[in-house]
Structures are given as C-alpha cells and as structure tokens.
Amino acid sequence: QVQLVESGGGSVQAGGSLRLSCAASGGTFNVMDMGWFRQIPGVDQDRRIVARISWRAGSAHYRDSLGGRFTITRDHNKTAVSLQMNTLEPEDTGIYYCYLDDYERGRIWGQGTQVTVSS
C-alpha cells in the first residue's frame, strides 16, 4: 500500500522550532517533487502551499510570507522530506500535509500532522 507517513508535529510556544518529516513507502516512486501544504480548520478549508522541493534538481520554493524561517530538505535514499520550522508564530498553526507528486501515480497525500503555536 502506497502511503506517506508524517511525524514531528506538536505544540510549541512562539519563537520555538519544530521539524516535520515525511517518508514514502509501499512502492517504487518516480518523484517529480515533494512538499508541504497547510490547512487551518475553521478558517480556511483549502490547503495552502508552504514549501516544495524538486526531486532531481533539489530546488526549494517557499510561500512568500515565511520570511526565511522554514527550510525543506529531501532524502533520495528514503524518498523522504523534512521541514525545519524555526521562529514559529501563532499564524503557523494548522494541519500540515505532506505530498508527493509522482510522474505515474499523480499526487499522493499524507494523513496530516497538527502544529500548534501558542503566543
């Protein structure tokens, strides 16, 4: 069964850090890119891109408003990505969803992990 398994969410105070991880399993992948979206339940039902990384070139792209606080990295051997989030703000609170865009399978989603930042 093809799936993405996420870990690393939790609760922190403003100014703290969290690291999210996401690993693909259950098959072979021909990855175009991987990344993270965020949803804020009760505020915005849409998922908004946070960061993504192209698999072959390793080019990282971030939501403009992040101000350099987040860093996305990839691990080819494990088909995994991590998102290092520093200087967290209450506005970063939400459910973070990992995704993988595969050339054959299309988009695969993780189950989501909650990040809560208190002021």
Summary of the structure (lengths in Angstrom):
residues: 119
radius of gyration: 13.7
end to end distance: 39.7
largest distance: 43.1
contacts: 338
relative contact order: 0.33
helix: 5%
strand: 61%
